[in-house]
Amino acid sequence: MPTNKQRIAIVGSGWAGLAAAVELASQQYAITVFESSPQLGGRARSIQWNGMTLDNGQHLMIGAYHEMLSLLHTCGADADKLFKRLSHRMLMLDTSSANPTFDLLLPQLPAPFHLLMGILKTPYLSFKEKLQVLIRFNKLLNTPITDDCSVSEWLACARLPDSYRKNVLEPVCLAALTTHPQQASARAFQSVLQQTFNAPAHFTDLLIPTTNLGQTFPAQAERYILQQGGEIKTRSKIQALGIKDKQINTVTIENQQLEFDQVILATPPGVTAKLLANIELTTDICQQIKQLKYEPIATLYLQFAGAVTLPAPMTGIINGLAEWVFERSISGHENVLAVVISAQGKHLDMTQDNIVEQVSKELKTTIPGLPTLLDSKLIIEKRATIQCHPGVDKYRPGINTPLINLKLCGDYVYIEENNQPGLPSTLEGALRSGVKCAQILIKQLNQ
C-alpha cells in the first residue's frame, strides 16, 4: 500500500498518464488515475473488428524506445514475450515501376559498423554514392543546426545522393515526425536520427508487438498500479478545476468535487486548454496550445482470404498513396495488413472505397500474389500528432505550471533542457514525458 500520503490525481490514461502513474506508484505515492473512456491507452488503444482485436492505428516501435522497455521492466513484464525483435530493414518499393528502389539491412554489429556495413552492402547505391552517404550523412548528423529550417532545405544542403534522400531519409522523416519534409523541423529530425544512429546498434531494431497494443504497456501498467495500491477510474470525465491561493483545491469529476494534493493533466492539448481556459494564471499556457498545429494519421486495415507475407515486416511504398505496409502476422493476424498514410494529403478528400481501391492497386503492383481482399477498415485520427514544424517548441508548454500543484505531461509537452529540440509525438515521447513529470514532482515533494 502507498506510504507517501500525498494524494495525486492523474487525469488521462494515455501512455503519458500511465507512465507518470507507474513512476509515482513505484515510489509508493497514493495515485488515482481518471479516464473518461471505458478503456486505457488513449489513442494507442484496442478496437474490435471482424472478431479480431486490433489497434486504433498502427504504431512503430524500435530498440531506441528505452523508456518503454524500462517501464515494462518496472511493471514486471517480459518485453521479450510482448515484442519480437528484428534487425532493421529499410525496403522501399516503387508503385510506378513495381521494383525496389532501396534496400538497407542493418546487420547485428556494434555501432557505427552496422550502418557502415549496411550502406556498403546495399545494391542500390554506386560505390561513389556509398562513400558520399557515409561521409556526408555522418556530417549531417553531427553538425549542430543553429537556425532551424525545413528538413527539405537541410537535406538539400547536405548533397546526399538523391536515391538515399528520396527513398530513405524523406520517408523516415514523415514516419518519425508525421510532418512532410517541406514543413518538418530539421532540428527535430536531426535529434531523432542522432538518438537512433549515434547509439548502440540495437536501437535501430524493430520491436513488433506479439499482441495488440492494449496488452503491451497499458495492461501491464494497470496491473502494476493496482498492485501498488493505486486506483484507476474509467468513465470518469474531468469537468472543472477549482482554484484557491494559486493552486488547485478541487477536481470536479462526474459532478463530484474531489480534493487532491497534486494534479497531473495527461490530457490531449485541446482538453488541457479547455480546462485551463478560465484560469488567469494559465493564460500563457492556453495561448501556447492554441498555436499548435496538428497532423492526421490514417491506418487502413486490409483482411485477405489467406495468409499474407511481405518482403519485409515493415515495407515502404514510394510514389503511391500508401506509405508503409505492416504485416500483422506476428501480432496474431496472418491474413491482415496495416497500411499507414501520415500527415495531410489527398487521401483526406477521398472516400474509403476510393482509398481501398487505390491502395489495393498499389499493393498488387508492388507485392504480387496477394490473396483475395475480403474486407477493409479505415481509421483516421485527425489530430493524431502535433505538427513538428521549425520553431514548434516555443508553442509547447512545459511540465511545470504557474499553479503550485498542477503539472502537465503528454507527447505535446516540452520536456527537454538547454534548448534541445523536443521529441516528436510518438509513444516513446509520451512515456518520457510522463516519467519526467513524475520525477520532477517527486523531487519537489522531497525538498
C-alpha positions, 0 to 999 in steps of 0.5 A: 500500500502507498506510504507517501500520503500525498494524494495525486490525481492523474487525469488521462490514461494515455501512455503519458498518464500511465507512465507518470502513474507507474513512476509515482506508484513505484515510489509508493505515492497514493495515485488515482488515475481518471479516464473518461473512456471505458478503456486505457491507452488513449489513442494507442488503444484496442478496437474490435473488428471482424472478431479480431482485436486490433489497434486504433492505428498502427504504431512503430516501435524500435530498440531506441524506445528505452523508456518503454522497455524500462517501464515494462521492466518496472511493471514486471513484464517480459518485453521479450514475450510482448515484442519480437525483435528484428534487425532493421530493414529499410525496403522501399518499393516503387508503385510506378515501376513495381521494383525496389528502389532501396534496400538497407539491412542493418546487420547485428554489429556494434555501432557505427559498423552496422550502418557502415556495413549496411550502406556498403552492402546495399545494391542500390547505391554506386560505390561513389554514392556509398562513400558520399552517404557515409561521409556526408550523412555522418556530417549531417548528423553531427553538425549542430543546426543553429537556425532551424529550417525545413528538413527539405532545405537541410537535406538539400544542403547536405548533397546526399545522393538523391536515391538515399534522400528520396527513398530513405531519409524523406520517408523516415522523416514523415514516419518519425515526425508525421510532418512532410519534409517541406514543413518538418523541423530539421532540428527535430529530425536531426535529434531523432536520427542522432538518438537512433544512429549515434547509439548502440546498434540495437536501437535501430531494431524493430520491436513488433508487438506479439499482441495488440497494443492494449496488452503491451504497456497499458495492461501491464501498467494497470496491473502494476498500479493496482498492485501498488495500491493505486486506483484507476477510474474509467468513465470518469470525465474531468469537468472543472478545476477549482482554484484557491491561493494559486493552486488547485483545491478541487477536481470536479469529476462526474459532478463530484468535487474531489480534493487532491494534493497534486494534479497531473493533466495527461490530457490531449492539448485541446482538453488541457486548454479547455480546462485551463481556459478560465484560469488567469494564471494559465493564460500563457499556457492556453495561448501556447496550445492554441498555436499548435498545429496538428497532423492526421494519421490514417491506418487502413486495415486490409483482411485477405482470404489467406495468409499474407507475407511481405518482403519485409515486416515493415515495407515502404511504398514510394510514389503511391498513396500508401506509405508503409505496409505492416504485416500483422502476422506476428501480432496474431493476424496472418491474413491482415495488413496495416497500411499507414498514410501520415500527415495531410494529403489527398487521401483526406478528400477521398472516400474509403472505397476510393482509398481501398481501391487505390491502395489495393492497386498499389499493393498488387503492383508492388507485392504480387500474389496477394490473396483475395481482399475480403474486407477493409477498415479505415481509421483516421485520427485527425489530430493524431500528432502535433505538427513538428514544424521549425520553431514548434517548441516555443508553442509547447508548454512545459511540465511545470505550471504557474499553479503550485500543484498542477503539472502537465505531461503528454507527447505535446509537452516540452520536456527537454533542457538547454534548448534541445529540440523536443521529441516528436509525438510518438509513444516513446515521447509520451512515456518520457514525458510522463516519467519526467513529470513524475520525477520532477514532482517527486523531487519537489515533494522531497525538498 
